[in-house]
Each structure stands twice: as structure tokens, then as C-alpha cells.
Amino acid sequence: MGKKIIDIEPEVPFHTFTVTQTETHLNANIIEGLTSEEAVSRLKLHGTNELKGSGGVEWYKILWRQIANPLVILLLIANALAFTTKQFAEGGVILFIIIMNATIGFYQDFSAEQTMEALRNMSSPTSQVIRDKNRIVIPNSQVTDEALLTGESLPVQKNLELIKRDDQALGDRLNMVFSSTAVVKGRAKGIVIGTGMKTQIGKIATTLMNVDTNELTPLQRRLNKMAYCIFVAAAVLVVVVFGVHNFRYSNEIAIYAISVAISMIPQGLVAIVTLTMAFGVSRMAKAKAIVRRLSSLESLGAVTNICPDK
């Protein structure tokens, strides 16, 4: 009969445990490893060693972000009205601006996402583990891999000394190694205490997943407010035009009213904002910085003080 499987608790202070205590708590054996049956059972219980929410680059979501904002929607309405009233030159210009804006924004965001995806895939795809007393190589999706977690630029020497404080900082837990960190020198054998979202990097991923990525920047809020104001003003002017003509309908009056409404819309504003952000991304790229979203540049530009611990 197989050993009883104990669910891994992420809050357990394993850095205060000895090797024997860790083996007992996790029902593991550092010499013999797990049996194949136990490994399969625990894989079903805990899942693979993968972070949730990393489903790759979704191009349609990136494209939707370029279109789903009030100013672009306003331009789409203006474009439809222009073609409806046979103002093909005006409609063509507006359509060109919409396509150019979406193309530039999509290219910048999609390129950044692809770069980030490539960086995520740079880690080693396999790891060595002990199964049935034998050392084997398995995919990293089944086992875990300090600068990434602690920001320390120099390698950290690890040891087996016991740590008494339960709340010891990650950078000072010298008897533990963490997922997504790299071994610079030496060899060691350890017990896996957490995989996937139960690792320290998994906790960071959980925090990021709970962040509202749809929150607007101050500039976006101002532009959206302006778009709503323009829409209301254009609607009022249309009513005024028809009111002056005693609300009589004719093609000439309708065309005039629509022309007045279209003239209220700043057709070049969206393109100017996008191009300005794109130039900013280009300058950041020369400094070897990846900007995932154009709108994040505006937030970064609003920062007055950065207080790192290094």
C-alpha cells in the first residue's frame, strides 16, 4: 500500500525544519525519492508545475484593446456617418486614421508580448528527480526549477543551517532554493515542497492575476471624458441644426447636421497620442526596456520618485 499523501501547505515554515522533519511532514524520502505510483497520485492532487494565466499571446485581445476605447468608437461613428452622407474623402481620411492607429498599437503591444513569451520560455525544459530510487529526467511542468525574487545581484551561498524565525525574509532563507532561480555553482539534493502556484513565484503570479489590468491611466480617463463631452456636444448641435429648421427633415439638412457633428471630432488626436507613445516605446527599447502596453508609458511618465531597496 502506498504512503499517505499529505497536501502541501504553502504557509508551512519549511525553512525552520530539518531535512528529517521535512521528509516526515511531506511523507517523502530524499534518498529513495517517490515511487512512480506516488508521483502520479501527487501530480493529480497538486497539478503540474505551471503558473496559471500564462496561455500565450492572444492577438485578438490585443487588437480589441486598440479599438475598444471611446475616442476610436467616436471615430468609427463619424466614419459611418461620413460614408452614409457620401462624404467619401472625409470618410476615407477617418478610416485611414483608425486603421493606422490600430496597426501601430497592435504591432507595438504584440511585439512586446512575443518578447515576454520568449523570455518565459528560456528556462530549462527538464529537471532531474529521484523516482523508485533511480535518478531520471522529467519535464519541468512536473517539478520546480534569487535575483528574480529578492533583487540580489550577487549569487547567494546556500547551507543546511536551521533558521528559527518563521517570518524570515526570502533573501535570508539560506537553506532553501526557489523556483525560477538559477544554480551558479555547485551541486545539491533537495526536497520539493511546492509546485506551480504554491511556489514563491506562484504567489507573485497570484497577486498579479488579482490586479485590475483594465484600470485606466489618468490620460486615458481624461481622453475618455473628452470623448463623452464631444459626443454630447455633437448630439446637441445636431438637435440645434434641426431646431433652426423647425425640425423639418430633408437630405440637405441631415447632411449639414452630420457634417457639423463630424467637425466636432478631433480626428487626428488618436493618431497623435498613439504615435507619441510609439516613439516613447522606441526610445525605451534602445535602453533595453520592454514596454508591454503603450498606455503604461503615460503612467511611468507620471512617476516622480522611485525608492528601491538597492
PAZA-695440 format. One record per atom (N, C-alpha, C): y, z, x. Coordinates in steps of 0.1 Angstrom, whole numbers, plus 5000, padded with zeros to 4 digits. Last residue first. Example, Ala and Ser with C-alpha at 12.3 -4.5 7.8 and 13.67 -1.06 7.14 Angstrom:
BEGIN
497850715128;498950715137;500050795129;494350785132;495550785123;496750785132;
***
This chain:
BEGIN
548849685178;548549645192;549849625200;549249725152;548849845159;548549805174;552249545139;550749555142;550549685150;554449485117;554149615125;552649615128;557049265112;555649275113;555249395122;559849205091;559249285101;557749285101;560449005072;561449045082;560849125094;559248725055;558848855062;559948885072;559748485044;560448595038;560148725045;558048315056;559448305060;560248415054;555648375042;555748415056;557248405061;556248255018;556048405019;556248455033;556447995026;557548055020;557448205020;553747945034;554847945044;556148005039;552247945011;552248065019;553348065030;552447695000;553247794994;553347925003;550447555013;551847525017;552747635012;547647725026;548347685014;549847665018;546647765052;545747725041;546447665029;547547695083;548147735071;547247675059;546747795115;546247725104;546947785091;548247755146;548147835135;547747755123;549147625170;547747665168;547447765157;551647535171;551447665176;550047725174;551247305156;551447285171;551347425178;551047415131;549847355137;550047345152;553647475126;552747585127;551447535135;554647215122;555147305133;554247415136;553247145100;553047065112;553547145124;554247325081;552847325085;552547255098;556847225079;556647365084;555147375089;556446985068;556946985081;556747125088;555547075043;554646995052;555146995066;557847195032;556647275035;555647205045;559346965029;559847075038;558647165042;557746825011;557946765024;558446875034;557946994988;556646964994;556846915009;560746984983;560147114986;558747084993;561046704978;561746764989;561146904993;559446664956;559146594968;559746664980;560846824937;559446854940;559046794954;563346694936;563246824941;561846864945;563746434926;563446444940;563146584945;564346474899;563146404902;562746424917;565446704879;565746674893;564446614899;566346604847;565246644855;565546604870;568246494831;568346634834;567346684845;567546234826;568546254836;568746404840;565746274805;565246234818;566246264829;567646324784;566746424788;566146394802;569046074783;569746194786;568846304791;566845914775;567545894788;568346014793;566346014750;565346034760;565946014774;568745934737;568446074738;567346104749;568545654740;569645724746;569345874747;566245604725;566245574739;567345644746;567145694700;565945754706;565945734721;569245514695;569545654695;568345724703;567745274694;568845284703;569145434706;565945314673;565445294686;566545314697;567045574651;566945434655;566445424669;567645824627;566745774637;566845614639;570246054622;569645924618;568745874630;571646294627;570146294627;569546164621;574246224631;573846274618;572346274616;574746174657;574546064648;573946104635;574846434667;576146354667;575946234658;572146494666;573146564657;574446484656;571046354686;570646314672;571646374662;572246494707;572446344705;572146304691;571346754702;572746724701;573046574699;568646724707;569046764694;570546734692;568746664734;568146564725;568646594711;569846904744;570646774745;570146664735;567647074740;568947094733;569746974733;565846964758;565546964744;566746984735;567147014782;566946874778;566646864763;567147294782;568447224781;568247084777;564347344783;565147394771;566447314770;563847224808;563147184796;563947214784;565447384825;565747244824;565147184811;564147634822;565547614818;565947474816;561647574833;561747614819;563147594814;562547514859;561847414852;561947444837;563447764867;564447654866;563847544858;561047904868;562147944859;563147834857;559847764889;559247764875;560247804865;561547834910;561347694906;560747684892;561148114911;562448054908;562347914904;558448124917;558948184904;560248134901;558348004942;557647934931;558147994917;559848184957;560348054955;559747984943;558148414955;559448424950;560048284947;554848304946;555748344956;557148344949;552448414922;553448324926;554348384937;548948464923;550248524922;551248434929;546448374925;547348294917;548748354916;544948544939;545348434946;546348344938;544648874938;545048774929;545748654936;541849004954;543248974955;543548864945;539149034954;539849104943;541349084943;538348904976;537948844964;538748914952;539249084996;539948954994;539548894981;537349294992;538749314990;539549194988;534949154999;535149204986;536549234982;535549105026;535448995017;535549035003;535349365036;536649295036;536649175027;532749415031;533649495024;535049425024;531649225049;531349205034;532349285026;532149345072;532849225069;532749185055;530449565070;531849585070;532649465067;527849475045;528349495058;529849525058;527249415019;527149555023;527449585037;527149145015;528349215011;528349365014;524849105041;525749045031;526949125028;523349425049;523449275050;524349225039;522649715068;523249655057;523349505059;521249805090;521449905079;522149835067;518849715113;519849665104;519949765092;518649875144;518149875130;519149815121;518249715177;518849795167;518149785153;518249675211;517449655199;518049755189;520049475236;519749595229;518849565217;521649355266;520649345255;520449475248;524649205281;523549305279;522649275267;527749085268;526849115280;525849215276;528849025243;529348955255;528348975267;527948955211;527549035223;527948955235;530348955184;529548885194;529148975206;530449005149;530949025162;529948965172;529348965124;530448865128;531048905141;528349305119;528249165116;529449085119;528449535146;528849495133;528649345131;526849825160;527449695161;527549635147;527250165171;526950065160;527549935164;528150365187;526750355186;526250245175;530850375185;530350315197;528850295197;533150375166;531750395163;530950315174;535750315169;535250425177;533850455174;536450125151;536550095166;535950195175;536250255127;535250155131;535250125146;536750615128;537250475127;536250375132;534750855111;535150795124;535650655122;534051025091;535050925088;535650865101;532151195101;531651095091;532750985089;531751295134;532651275123;532251165114;529851285155;529751395145;530651365133;527651055170;529051075165;529051175154;525551035198;525751075184;527251095181;525150755220;525650895217;525950915203;524250515228;523450585217;523950725215;526750255231;525850355236;525150425225;528849975242;528050045232;527150145238;532049875251;530749915256;530050005245;533849595239;533649745238;532149775242;536149355254;534849395249;534649545249;539549345242;538649355253;537249395247;541049335219;540949205227;539949215237;540549465187;540549495202;540249365209;540449435160;541549375167;541549395182;538349515144;539249615150;540449565156;537049285135;537149395127;538249495131;537149095156;537349055142;537649175133;536349235178;537749195177;538049155163;534149305179;534849405172;536349355172;524648915120;524948875134;525248995143;521849015097;523249015101;523448965116;519448795081;519748915089;521148905094;519248575065;518348685062;518548805071;520948385074;521148415060;520148535056;520048315099;521048425098;521348465083;516548255099;517848215096;518848335095;514548405127;514748365113;516248325111;512048435151;513448385149;513548345134;510248735161;510348605155;511848565153;508048955176;509448905176;509448765171;505749165158;506049045167;507549005165;505149355140;505049395155;505349275164;505949235116;504549255119;504249275134;508949135131;508149125119;506649145123;512049165144;510649205146;509949205133;514248895151;513949015144;512449045147;517048695161;515648745164;515448875157;518648435142;518648565149;517148605151;520748135136;519448215137;519648345144;523148005139;522447995126;521148085125;526148155152;524748115154;523948115141;529248025138;528348135142;526848075144;530747815127;530547815142;529547925146;531347805101;530047755104;529747765119;533947885100;532947975094;531547935098;535247665110;535247795118;534247885113;534847485089;534247455102;534247585111;536447605070;535047595067;534347575080;538947575081;538447705079;536947705077;539147295080;539147355093;538647505092;539147255052;538047205060;537947265074;541547385046;540247435041;539047385049;543347205058;543247345063;541947405058;542846975043;542546975058;542447115063;543747055018;542347015020;541947015035;546447095022;545647205018;544147175021;547346835031;547546955039;546647065035;546446675009;546046645023;546146775032;547846784987;546346784987;545846765002;550546734994;550046874992;548546884993;550546454995;550846535007;550346675006;549646384969;548946334981;549246424993;551546494952;550146544951;549446504963;553846354961;553846504962;552446554961;553146094955;553446124969;553346284970;552846104927;551746074935;551946114949;555546174919;554346254915;553146234925;556945954930;557246094934;556046184931;555845744914;555745744929;555945884935;556745824889;555345814892;555045814907;559545784892;558945924889;557445924892;559645514896;560145604907;559545744905;558545414872;557845384885;558345484896;560445504854;559145554853;558345534866;562645344862;562745494862;561345554862;561545094857;562045124870;562045274872;560945094829;559845084839;560245124853;561545194802;562345214814;561445214826;560245194778;560345074786;561345074797;559845434765;561045364762;561345234771;557445494778;557445474763;558645404759;558245534804;557345424801;557345394786;559645774800;560345654806;559545534803;557745954790;558945914781;559545784786;556145984812;555545924799;556745874790;557946094830;557345964833;556745904820;558546334817;559646244819;559046104822;555946454820;556546424806;557646324807;555846464847;554846384840;555346354826;557946644853;558046504858;557046414850;556846874841;558046824836;558246674840;554646904858;554446884844;555646824838;556146974881;555346854881;555046814867;557247214873;558147104877;557346974877;554947384866;555947344856;556847224860;551847284880;553047364881;554147304872;549247144886;549447244876;550647334880;549046974908;549546924896;550047034886;548047104930;549147024932;549846974919;545747234919;546947314923;548147234925;544047014916;544647074904;545847164908;543246984943;544046874936;544746934924;541747214946;542947194955;543847084948;539747164928;540647284926;541947264934;538546944939;539246924926;540147044923;537447034963;538546944964;539346934950;536347304976;536247244963;537547164961;534447395003;535747334999;535547264986;532147674998;532647555004;533947504999;531647914987;530947804982;531347674988;531948204991;532148105001;531347984998;531348404973;532648334972;532948234983;529648644994;529948574981;531248504982;527948605024;529148655017;529348575004;524548675030;525648575028;526748645021;521648745035;522848795043;523948685042;520248775002;520348715016;521648765022;519049074986;519648944986;519748895001;517849314981;519249314986;519849184987;515349244969;516149364964;517649354968;514349034982;514549014968;515449134963;514249145007;515049025006;515349004991;512349335003;513749385006;514749265004;510049175000;510549264989;511949304991;509949045025;510148965013;510649055001;509449275041;510649185043;510949105031;507049365032;508249445030;509549365031;505449145040;505549185026;506749265023;505649155068;506149035060;506349065046;506849475078;505749385075;506349265068;509449545103;508949545089;507749455088;508849705135;509649625125;509049635111;507749845155;506849755148;507649665138;510049985165;509049925174;508249815167;511550085144;512249995154;511249935164;510850085111;510250125124;510850025135;512050245081;511850135090;511150185103;513250395060;511850365060;511550245068;515850475062;515650335058;514150295057;515450735071;516250705059;516050565053;513950695094;513350775082;514150745070;515650555110;514350505107;513750565094;517750745113;517950615106;516650545102;516450945126;516950975113;517250845105;515850815150;514750865142;515250885128;518450765160;517550655157;516450695148;520650985143;519950945154;519050825150;523850945126;522350955126;521850925139;526450875124;526151015127;524651045128;526450615116;526850645129;526650785134;525850625089;524750595098;525150625113;526950755063;527450755077;526350745087;526750555034;525950655043;526550645057;527850365019;528750475023;528050575031;525950175013;527050135023;527850255027;522550225012;523850275006;524950245016;519850035003;520750065014;522050105007;516950174987;518150094986;519250134996;513850175002;514950254999;516250164998;510550124993;511750064997;512950144993;507650275006;508650274996;509950215001;505250045022;506150165022;507150155011;502249925005;503449915013;504350035013;498850005008;500050005000;501250005009;
***
